[in-house]
Amino acid sequence: MSDATYQPKTYRKDGGDTYVIAKGGQILVEAGGIITGGNPYGAADYFVDGNVSATGDGTLNDPYLTLKEAITASNTSIGLTANRWWARRNRIFVCGDQEIDEDLTVFPEKCDVIGFGFDLEPMPRIIGHHIIAAQPTGKAYGTRFINCGFMNDDAGEHFHFLSDHMCVEFHGCILWPLVTGSTHCIRLASSNRGFKFINSKIMVVAGGGANAIYAEAIKVEGTSQMDMEIRGSYVHGTEGIHIVASSGGYNSIIDSNIIRATDLTINDLGDEAVVTNNMLFTDADPTATLTGAIVANDAISSNNRVSSSTGGERNAPYPPEVIA
């Protein structure tokens, strides 16, 4: 029923393309009603709910059942010549309590994957292992995972980026191995420029015993692995971060992390990463020079601290202070 006293305060402008809420006007949303806002990047939004009984069209009221469906739709829309969205970003919103069980082989290009809801943590947990195929020449993913949980269902790699995956990022995410252990959490094969792992956690499985751990939490191989950033995160593995020699890790930063390892916490054989402000915990004997706990370029490392459950080291500075 209309109320004439409100007519001047809520109205459409001429042409009907703009609706105005004037001073004193309001929008009343009753139970079950929804107001949705558009994507601030000017591109598309998709929704995934692993708990629905049948897949829908990817909208909030009729979400996709799987993340793969949303990725396919997002990659189609972001690349359409008619849309001209090449410099914009899509978004995929994901929820589900261990009902999302799938192995990904493709990531959404120029897209934020945002988790919401609750599954033991305030986020969805996606079960699977993900071997991401090499990108075609001239393409770049630019995928960002935000507030998502990932549970490995395999004894091998959890995430394996084969090549040319530019600017894949994890923000506020949590990753768990198989309960009997997994080889790698994140394995970067080659040309993964701009990889970021920010305010995230690589965990062991609670109550899973000594084997419920990643053998290598983050492994950086190949070449052209520059501009990597691992910051503000918790990393737990038999070996924490392993960067091979000649990987081309220019401009890379490992900063302000808590890294717990059975053996080496950081093993940077490339000597390119700036290593600062990390709290490092190892079960190995670091030796007097701490080389049993961390291998890095002393000249670009500062303000790290090492403690050992085997040796007597407690909060030992790395690199050791030297005043020439």
JOWO-V700805 format. One record per residue. RES is the residue in three letters. PHI is phi as a letter, one per 20 degrees, with the letter a starting at -180 (* if undefined). D_LAST is the distance of its C-alpha to the last C-alpha in Angstrom with 1 decimal. Layout:
BEGIN
RES;PHI;D_LAST  RES;PHI;D_LAST
END
This chain:
BEGIN
MET;*;83.7  SER;e;82.7  ASP;c;82.5  ALA;f;83.4  THR;f;81.3  TYR;d;78.1  GLN;g;79.2  PRO;f;77.8  LYS;e;74.4  THR;c;73.8  TYR;b;75.0  ARG;e;74.3  LYS;f;73.9  ASP;g;76.3  GLY;n;75.9  GLY;n;74.6  ASP;e;71.0  THR;c;69.5  TYR;d;70.3  VAL;d;69.7  ILE;d;69.2  ALA;f;70.1  LYS;g;69.4  GLY;n;71.2  GLY;e;71.4  GLN;b;69.7  ILE;d;69.2  LEU;d;70.5  VAL;d;69.4  GLU;e;71.6  ALA;g;70.8  GLY;n;70.2  GLY;e;69.4  ILE;c;66.2  ILE;d;64.5  THR;d;62.1  GLY;e;59.7  GLY;f;58.9  ASN;f;55.6  PRO;f;53.4  TYR;e;52.1  GLY;n;55.8  ALA;d;56.0  ALA;d;57.6  ASP;d;57.2  TYR;c;58.3  PHE;c;58.9  VAL;c;58.7  ASP;c;60.3  GLY;f;60.3  ASN;e;63.0  VAL;f;65.8  SER;f;68.7  ALA;b;68.9  THR;f;66.7  GLY;c;67.3  ASP;d;66.4  GLY;n;62.9  THR;e;63.7  LEU;f;63.0  ASN;e;66.5  ASP;b;66.9  PRO;f;63.4  TYR;f;62.6  LEU;e;62.5  THR;c;59.5  LEU;f;56.2  LYS;g;57.2  GLU;f;60.1  ALA;f;57.9  ILE;f;55.4  THR;f;58.2  ALA;f;59.7  SER;f;56.4  ASN;f;55.6  THR;f;59.1  SER;f;59.0  ILE;f;55.5  GLY;e;56.4  LEU;f;59.9  THR;g;60.4  ALA;f;62.9  ASN;f;60.3  ARG;l;57.6  TRP;d;55.0  TRP;f;52.3  ALA;d;49.8  ARG;d;50.9  ARG;c;50.4  ASN;e;52.9  ARG;c;52.6  ILE;c;53.8  PHE;e;54.4  VAL;c;54.6  CYS;c;56.0  GLY;q;57.4  ASP;d;57.1  GLN;l;56.4  GLU;e;59.3  ILE;e;57.0  ASP;c;56.8  GLU;b;56.0  ASP;d;53.8  LEU;e;52.4  THR;c;52.1  VAL;c;51.6  PHE;d;49.6  PRO;f;50.9  GLU;f;49.6  LYS;l;48.2  CYS;b;49.2  ASP;e;48.0  VAL;d;49.3  ILE;d;49.6  GLY;e;50.5  PHE;b;52.7  GLY;n;54.9  PHE;b;54.0  ASP;b;53.7  LEU;m;52.1  GLU;c;49.3  PRO;f;50.1  MET;a;50.2  PRO;f;52.2  ARG;c;51.2  ILE;e;51.9  ILE;e;52.7  GLY;q;52.1  HIS;c;49.6  HIS;c;48.8  ILE;d;48.3  ILE;e;47.9  ALA;f;49.3  ALA;f;47.6  GLN;f;48.0  PRO;f;50.3  THR;g;48.7  GLY;n;48.1  LYS;d;48.2  ALA;b;45.5  TYR;f;46.0  GLY;m;44.0  THR;e;45.2  ARG;c;43.8  PHE;e;44.8  ILE;c;44.8  ASN;l;45.7  CYS;c;47.1  GLY;d;47.2  PHE;c;47.4  MET;d;48.7  ASN;f;48.4  ASP;d;51.7  ASP;c;50.4  ALA;f;48.4  GLY;e;46.6  GLU;f;44.6  HIS;e;45.1  PHE;c;44.0  HIS;c;43.6  PHE;e;43.0  LEU;f;44.1  SER;a;42.8  ASP;m;42.6  HIS;d;42.5  MET;f;40.6  CYS;m;39.4  VAL;e;40.9  GLU;c;39.7  PHE;d;40.1  HIS;c;40.0  GLY;m;41.0  CYS;d;42.4  ILE;c;42.7  LEU;c;43.1  TRP;c;44.5  PRO;e;45.1  LEU;f;48.4  VAL;f;49.2  THR;e;48.9  GLY;o;45.6  SER;c;44.6  THR;f;42.4  HIS;c;40.5  CYS;e;40.5  ILE;c;39.3  ARG;c;39.1  LEU;d;38.1  ALA;f;39.5  SER;a;38.5  SER;l;38.2  ASN;d;37.9  ARG;g;36.0  GLY;m;35.2  PHE;f;35.9  LYS;c;35.1  PHE;c;35.3  ILE;c;35.1  ASN;l;36.0  SER;c;37.8  LYS;c;38.2  ILE;d;38.5  MET;d;40.3  VAL;e;42.0  VAL;e;45.7  ALA;f;46.5  GLY;m;48.6  GLY;e;48.3  GLY;n;46.7  ALA;f;43.8  ASN;e;44.8  ALA;e;45.1  ILE;b;41.7  TYR;e;40.3  ALA;f;38.8  GLU;c;36.3  ALA;f;36.1  ILE;c;34.8  LYS;d;34.7  VAL;d;33.6  GLU;c;35.0  GLY;m;36.2  THR;c;34.7  SER;l;34.4  GLN;d;33.1  MET;e;31.1  ASP;m;30.8  MET;f;31.1  GLU;c;30.4  ILE;c;30.6  ARG;b;30.1  GLY;m;31.4  SER;d;33.2  TYR;d;34.1  VAL;c;33.9  HIS;c;35.4  GLY;a;36.0  THR;g;35.7  GLU;c;32.8  GLY;f;31.5  ILE;c;30.3  HIS;c;30.4  ILE;d;29.4  VAL;f;30.4  ALA;f;28.6  SER;m;29.5  SER;e;31.0  GLY;m;29.8  GLY;e;28.3  TYR;f;26.8  ASN;m;26.4  SER;e;26.8  ILE;c;25.6  ILE;c;25.7  ASP;c;25.3  SER;l;26.6  ASN;d;28.6  ILE;d;29.9  ILE;c;29.9  ARG;d;31.8  ALA;b;32.2  THR;f;33.8  ASP;d;31.1  LEU;f;28.2  THR;f;27.8  ILE;c;26.1  ASN;c;26.3  ASP;e;24.9  LEU;e;25.4  GLY;e;25.5  ASP;m;21.8  GLU;d;22.9  ALA;f;23.2  VAL;e;21.0  VAL;d;20.9  THR;c;20.5  ASN;m;22.1  ASN;e;24.1  MET;e;25.7  LEU;d;26.0  PHE;c;28.6  THR;c;29.5  ASP;e;32.2  ALA;e;30.3  ASP;e;28.0  PRO;f;24.5  THR;m;23.2  ALA;f;20.0  THR;e;17.8  LEU;m;20.2  THR;f;21.4  GLY;e;24.9  ALA;d;24.7  ILE;b;22.8  VAL;c;22.0  ALA;b;20.1  ASN;e;17.5  ASP;g;14.2  ALA;f;13.0  ILE;c;16.0  SER;c;16.3  SER;a;15.7  ASN;m;17.5  ASN;e;19.7  ARG;c;21.3  VAL;c;22.9  SER;c;26.0  SER;c;28.2  SER;e;31.8  THR;d;31.6  GLY;f;28.3  GLY;e;27.2  GLU;f;24.5  ARG;c;25.2  ASN;l;23.2  ALA;f;20.0  PRO;f;17.1  TYR;c;16.5  PRO;f;14.1  PRO;g;12.5  GLU;f;9.8  VAL;c;6.2  ILE;d;3.8  ALA;f;0.0
END
